[in-house]
Amino acid sequence: MLEEKIESVNSNESSLLTQEAMAFLLKLHRQFETDMKDLEELVMQNKKTQKGFLSNTKSVRDTNWTVKHVRADLQDRRLIIRHSAEDKKRLRTSLQSGAKVFAADLMSEPFLTYKQRMATHANVNEEINRNNSELNVYPTSIMMIPRQWNMIEEKVIVDGIAMSAGLFDFGLYLFHNTLPLSQSGSAPYFGLTGFTSYHEAKFWNNVFCFAEKEMNLVEGTVKASVLLGSDGIYQVEEMLYELRNHCSGIHLETDKTKTITDAARYAINIAHKRNTHVICDDSSKGCDREDTLKQFEFETVGVVEGFDGTCVSNPTMTDMVNAIYNHYMPEPNQIWKKRNDCIAFLETVNELSV
């Protein structure tokens, strides 16, 4: 059975780690333990060989398909605020800031303790239920960014093995929040990080399908954005294809202290080609706190180039970012804006035989 190695930190934590929730986590672990071992080998192989587009997936890039539509509350993502949520006051400030989406980030804060991570889960669950019971207190949609599938949750042991941190975060959030989210017209939304190959997208899609069946949910209820860095740019189309029934777009890690790159233009092109959002996510993790003018210039260029929204960590940037996007993008998104000026990027890439 699932064994919790530490005592309950507080009552909120105990209320989340119910026997029913733990049984669901147990099923996830046992269903995908072998798959994760196989995935490790595939990812390692990909790192050794991947230097451009894959020849064996050329048909995916060349055929006509699109990502399934998202719900109304994810159509407009002009501003996403992303940070951990162990601090209730900071969480509520972000939810009240005027952002379209709040992303509770369990991945980008490497020094969070187990207690803080559980507090994040508890605080987000409390706000979701509060929002539902008080007739949409916040018009802000909520996304959970779990840790990566290949990280471990040392405090939770299944069959003598530490559980995948990614599966733990995903499963706990899905189990407790799907019902109240659906009652308020939303659904469980996730942001998946660390992708370097489409194999990881395929793995998560299998996780979503399994979890939906276990919880008697309609296929496609779970939606996930792929938080993508430069390592995965060559397989972005394949990732979208694998997740096409569960995908809510791309979050492209972009250094906002620099200019828009050809790779970013390529990502915008692919996302819009496949009828999904592309969000500018700050990989520098500092521009939105240190240089307002530089942030203003970058966000303006970003929306003109074609981004459907931007992600920041500082709620005080809300008014400025909203003003920029409201001016240049009065509609909920600009998926309609197709661009095919990626020749400079494409010319640097060779087909690989795999």
C-alpha positions as CSV (number, residue, x, y, z in Angstrom):
1,M,0.0,0.0,0.0
2,L,1.0,3.6,-0.2
3,E,3.1,4.6,2.8
4,E,3.5,8.2,4.0
5,K,6.9,8.4,5.6
6,I,6.3,11.6,7.7
7,E,3.7,12.7,10.1
8,S,1.0,15.1,9.0
9,V,2.4,18.7,8.9
10,N,-1.0,20.3,9.4
11,S,-4.7,19.5,9.1
12,N,-4.9,20.7,5.5
13,E,-2.2,18.2,4.5
14,S,-4.1,15.4,6.3
15,S,-7.3,16.3,4.5
16,L,-5.6,15.9,1.1
17,L,-3.8,12.7,1.8
18,T,-7.0,10.7,2.2
19,Q,-7.2,7.0,1.7
20,E,-9.1,7.5,-1.5
21,A,-6.5,9.9,-2.9
22,M,-3.7,7.7,-1.8
23,A,-5.3,4.7,-3.6
24,F,-5.5,6.8,-6.7
25,L,-1.8,7.7,-6.5
26,L,-1.1,4.0,-5.9
27,K,-2.8,3.1,-9.2
28,L,-0.9,5.8,-11.1
29,H,2.5,4.6,-9.8
30,R,1.9,0.9,-10.5
31,Q,0.4,1.6,-13.9
32,F,3.4,3.7,-15.1
33,E,6.4,2.5,-13.1
34,T,7.6,0.4,-16.0
35,D,6.8,3.0,-18.6
36,M,9.0,5.5,-16.8
37,K,11.9,3.2,-16.8
38,D,11.5,2.7,-20.5
39,L,11.1,6.4,-21.0
40,E,14.4,7.1,-19.3
41,E,16.2,5.0,-21.9
42,L,14.3,6.8,-24.8
43,V,15.2,10.2,-23.4
44,M,18.8,9.3,-23.1
45,Q,18.9,7.9,-26.6
46,N,17.2,11.1,-27.9
47,K,19.9,13.3,-26.2
48,K,22.6,11.4,-27.9
49,T,21.1,11.6,-31.4
50,Q,18.8,14.7,-31.6
51,K,20.4,17.6,-33.4
52,G,17.5,18.7,-35.6
53,F,14.2,17.5,-37.1
54,L,13.6,13.7,-37.0
55,S,13.1,12.0,-40.3
56,N,11.0,9.2,-38.8
57,T,8.3,11.7,-37.8
58,K,8.3,13.7,-41.0
59,S,4.7,12.5,-41.7
60,V,3.5,14.2,-38.5
61,R,5.0,17.5,-39.6
62,D,3.6,17.2,-43.2
63,T,0.0,16.0,-42.5
64,N,-3.0,18.1,-41.7
65,W,-4.1,17.9,-38.1
66,T,-5.0,20.3,-35.3
67,V,-5.0,20.4,-31.5
68,K,-8.4,20.0,-29.9
69,H,-10.1,23.3,-28.8
70,V,-9.8,24.4,-25.2
71,R,-12.6,25.6,-22.9
72,A,-13.7,29.2,-22.9
73,D,-11.7,30.0,-19.7
74,L,-8.5,29.2,-21.5
75,Q,-9.1,31.1,-24.7
76,D,-7.7,34.3,-23.3
77,R,-4.3,33.9,-21.7
78,R,-2.8,37.3,-22.3
79,L,-1.4,37.4,-18.8
80,I,-0.4,34.4,-16.7
81,I,1.1,34.8,-13.2
82,R,3.4,32.0,-12.2
83,H,4.9,31.2,-8.8
84,S,4.6,28.8,-6.0
85,A,1.5,29.1,-3.7
86,E,2.6,28.1,-0.2
87,D,2.0,31.7,0.8
88,K,-1.8,32.3,1.0
89,K,-1.5,36.1,0.9
90,R,0.7,36.0,-2.2
91,L,-1.6,33.5,-3.9
92,R,-4.7,35.6,-3.2
93,T,-3.0,38.8,-4.4
94,S,-2.2,37.0,-7.7
95,L,-5.7,35.7,-8.1
96,Q,-7.1,39.2,-7.5
97,S,-4.5,40.9,-9.8
98,G,-6.5,40.8,-13.1
99,A,-4.4,38.0,-14.6
100,K,-6.3,35.6,-16.8
101,V,-4.5,32.5,-15.4
102,F,-2.6,31.7,-12.2
103,A,0.0,28.9,-12.5
104,A,0.8,27.3,-9.2
105,D,4.5,26.3,-9.8
106,L,5.9,23.3,-8.0
107,M,8.8,23.0,-10.5
108,S,10.7,26.2,-10.6
109,E,11.2,26.5,-6.8
110,P,13.8,23.8,-6.2
111,F,14.2,24.5,-2.5
112,L,10.5,24.1,-1.5
113,T,10.2,21.7,1.4
114,Y,7.7,18.9,1.5
115,K,5.6,21.0,3.9
116,Q,5.7,23.9,1.5
117,R,4.7,21.8,-1.4
118,M,1.8,20.3,0.5
119,A,0.8,23.8,1.6
120,T,0.7,24.8,-2.1
121,H,-1.6,21.9,-2.9
122,A,-3.8,22.8,0.1
123,N,-3.9,26.5,-0.6
124,V,-4.9,26.1,-4.2
125,N,-7.5,23.5,-3.3
126,E,-9.0,26.0,-0.7
127,E,-9.1,28.8,-3.3
128,I,-10.7,26.6,-5.9
129,N,-13.4,25.5,-3.5
130,R,-13.8,29.1,-2.2
131,N,-14.2,30.4,-5.7
132,N,-16.8,27.7,-6.5
133,S,-18.8,28.3,-3.3
134,E,-18.8,32.1,-3.5
135,L,-20.0,32.4,-7.1
136,N,-16.7,33.0,-9.0
137,V,-14.8,35.2,-6.6
138,Y,-12.0,35.3,-9.1
139,P,-12.3,35.3,-12.9
140,T,-8.8,33.8,-13.0
141,S,-8.3,30.2,-14.2
142,I,-5.9,28.0,-12.3
143,M,-3.1,25.8,-13.7
144,M,-0.9,23.5,-11.8
145,I,2.8,23.0,-12.8
146,P,3.8,19.6,-11.3
147,R,7.4,18.6,-10.9
148,Q,8.9,16.5,-13.7
149,W,8.1,12.8,-14.1
150,N,11.7,11.8,-13.5
151,M,12.0,13.6,-10.1
152,I,11.0,11.7,-7.0
153,E,8.8,12.4,-4.0
154,E,11.0,11.0,-1.2
155,K,8.2,11.3,1.4
156,V,5.9,9.0,-0.5
157,I,6.9,5.4,-0.9
158,V,5.1,2.8,-3.0
159,D,6.1,-0.8,-2.9
160,G,9.4,0.2,-1.4
161,I,10.1,2.8,-4.2
162,A,9.9,6.6,-4.0
163,M,7.0,7.8,-6.1
164,S,7.4,10.0,-9.2
165,A,7.1,13.6,-8.0
166,G,5.4,14.5,-11.3
167,L,2.7,11.7,-10.9
168,F,2.3,12.7,-7.2
169,D,1.6,16.3,-7.9
170,F,-0.6,15.6,-10.9
171,G,-2.6,12.9,-9.2
172,L,-3.2,14.8,-6.0
173,Y,-4.3,17.9,-7.8
174,L,-6.5,16.0,-10.3
175,F,-8.2,13.9,-7.6
176,H,-9.2,16.8,-5.3
177,N,-9.9,19.6,-7.7
178,T,-11.6,18.2,-10.8
179,L,-15.1,18.3,-9.4
180,P,-15.1,21.8,-8.0
181,L,-13.4,23.1,-11.1
182,S,-16.0,21.5,-13.3
183,Q,-18.8,23.0,-11.2
184,S,-17.4,26.5,-11.9
185,G,-17.1,25.9,-15.6
186,S,-13.4,25.1,-15.6
187,A,-11.3,21.9,-15.7
188,P,-7.9,20.6,-14.4
189,Y,-5.1,22.4,-16.3
190,F,-1.4,21.6,-16.1
191,G,1.9,22.9,-17.3
192,L,4.4,20.2,-18.1
193,T,8.1,21.1,-17.9
194,G,11.4,19.5,-18.9
195,F,10.4,18.0,-22.3
196,T,13.3,17.2,-24.6
197,S,11.5,14.7,-26.9
198,Y,8.0,13.8,-28.0
199,H,8.3,10.5,-26.1
200,E,7.7,12.5,-22.9
201,A,4.6,14.0,-24.4
202,K,3.3,10.6,-25.4
203,F,3.9,9.3,-21.8
204,W,1.9,12.2,-20.3
205,N,-0.9,11.7,-22.8
206,N,-1.1,8.0,-21.6
207,V,-1.2,9.2,-18.0
208,F,-4.0,11.6,-18.8
209,C,-6.1,9.0,-20.6
210,F,-5.6,6.5,-17.8
211,A,-6.5,9.0,-15.1
212,E,-9.6,10.2,-17.0
213,K,-10.9,6.6,-17.2
214,E,-10.2,6.0,-13.6
215,M,-12.2,9.1,-12.6
216,N,-14.9,8.6,-15.2
217,L,-14.0,11.8,-17.0
218,V,-14.6,12.5,-20.7
219,E,-11.4,12.1,-22.7
220,G,-9.8,15.5,-23.2
221,T,-11.0,16.9,-19.8
222,V,-7.4,17.3,-18.7
223,K,-5.5,20.0,-20.5
224,A,-1.8,20.6,-20.4
225,S,0.5,23.2,-21.8
226,V,4.1,22.2,-22.7
227,L,6.7,24.4,-21.1
228,L,9.4,24.3,-23.7
229,G,13.0,25.3,-23.8
230,S,15.5,25.3,-26.6
231,D,16.3,21.6,-26.1
232,G,12.8,20.5,-27.4
233,I,12.2,23.1,-30.1
234,Y,12.9,20.6,-33.0
235,Q,10.2,18.2,-31.8
236,V,7.6,20.7,-30.8
237,E,5.2,19.6,-33.6
238,E,5.5,16.0,-32.5
239,M,4.8,16.9,-28.9
240,L,1.7,18.8,-29.9
241,Y,0.6,15.8,-32.0
242,E,1.0,13.3,-29.1
243,L,-1.0,15.6,-26.8
244,R,-3.4,16.9,-29.4
245,N,-6.5,15.8,-27.5
246,H,-5.2,17.1,-24.2
247,C,-3.0,20.1,-25.2
248,S,-3.6,23.7,-24.3
249,G,-0.6,25.1,-26.1
250,I,3.1,25.9,-25.7
251,H,4.8,28.0,-23.1
252,L,8.1,29.0,-24.7
253,E,10.9,29.8,-22.4
254,T,12.3,33.1,-23.7
255,D,15.0,35.3,-22.2
256,K,13.1,38.6,-21.9
257,T,16.3,40.5,-21.5
258,K,17.1,39.7,-25.1
259,T,15.4,40.0,-28.5
260,I,12.9,37.6,-30.1
261,T,14.8,34.7,-31.8
262,D,14.1,32.9,-35.0
263,A,13.4,29.8,-32.9
264,A,10.7,31.7,-31.1
265,R,9.2,32.7,-34.4
266,Y,9.3,29.1,-35.5
267,A,7.4,28.0,-32.3
268,I,4.8,30.7,-32.9
269,N,4.4,29.5,-36.5
270,I,3.9,25.8,-35.4
271,A,1.5,26.5,-32.6
272,H,-0.8,28.7,-34.7
273,K,-0.5,26.2,-37.6
274,R,-1.8,23.5,-35.3
275,N,-4.5,25.8,-33.9
276,T,-3.2,26.3,-30.4
277,H,-1.8,29.0,-28.1
278,V,1.8,30.0,-27.7
279,I,2.8,31.9,-24.5
280,C,6.0,33.7,-23.8
281,D,7.5,32.5,-20.6
282,D,10.4,34.3,-18.9
283,S,13.4,32.0,-18.7
284,S,15.6,34.8,-17.3
285,K,13.3,35.0,-14.2
286,G,14.3,38.5,-13.5
287,C,13.3,41.0,-16.2
288,D,9.8,41.5,-14.8
289,R,11.3,42.5,-11.5
290,E,14.3,44.6,-12.4
291,D,13.7,46.6,-15.6
292,T,10.2,47.8,-16.3
293,L,11.2,49.6,-19.6
294,K,12.9,46.5,-20.9
295,Q,9.8,44.4,-20.0
296,F,7.6,46.9,-21.8
297,E,9.6,46.8,-24.9
298,F,9.9,43.0,-24.9
299,E,6.1,42.4,-24.3
300,T,5.3,44.9,-27.0
301,V,7.5,43.1,-29.5
302,G,6.2,39.7,-28.3
303,V,2.5,40.4,-29.0
304,V,3.3,42.0,-32.3
305,E,5.4,38.9,-33.3
306,G,2.4,36.7,-32.5
307,F,2.5,35.5,-28.9
308,D,-1.0,34.9,-27.5
309,G,0.1,35.9,-24.0
310,T,2.9,36.2,-21.6
311,C,3.9,34.7,-18.2
312,V,5.4,36.7,-15.4
313,S,6.0,36.1,-11.7
314,N,5.3,39.6,-10.4
315,P,1.6,40.6,-10.0
316,T,2.6,44.3,-10.1
317,M,3.2,43.9,-13.8
318,T,-0.5,43.2,-14.5
319,D,-1.7,46.6,-15.5
320,M,1.2,47.2,-17.9
321,V,1.1,43.8,-19.6
322,N,-2.7,43.9,-19.9
323,A,-2.5,47.4,-21.5
324,I,0.0,46.2,-24.1
325,Y,-2.0,43.1,-25.0
326,N,-5.3,44.9,-25.0
327,H,-3.9,47.5,-27.4
328,Y,-2.3,45.1,-29.9
329,M,-4.5,42.0,-29.3
330,P,-8.1,43.1,-28.6
331,E,-9.4,39.6,-29.3
332,P,-8.8,36.7,-26.8
333,N,-5.9,35.4,-28.8
334,Q,-4.2,35.6,-32.2
335,I,-4.1,32.0,-33.3
336,W,-5.4,33.3,-36.6
337,K,-2.1,35.0,-37.2
338,K,-0.1,32.5,-39.3
339,R,3.5,33.2,-40.1
340,N,5.8,31.4,-42.4
341,D,9.0,33.5,-42.1
342,C,11.1,30.9,-40.4
343,I,13.5,30.3,-43.3
344,A,16.6,31.5,-41.3
345,F,15.8,29.0,-38.5
346,L,14.9,26.1,-40.9
347,E,18.1,26.6,-42.9
348,T,20.2,25.8,-39.9
349,V,18.5,22.4,-39.4
350,N,19.2,19.1,-41.1
351,E,17.0,16.0,-41.2
352,L,18.2,13.2,-39.0
353,S,17.8,9.5,-39.7
354,V,16.6,7.7,-36.6
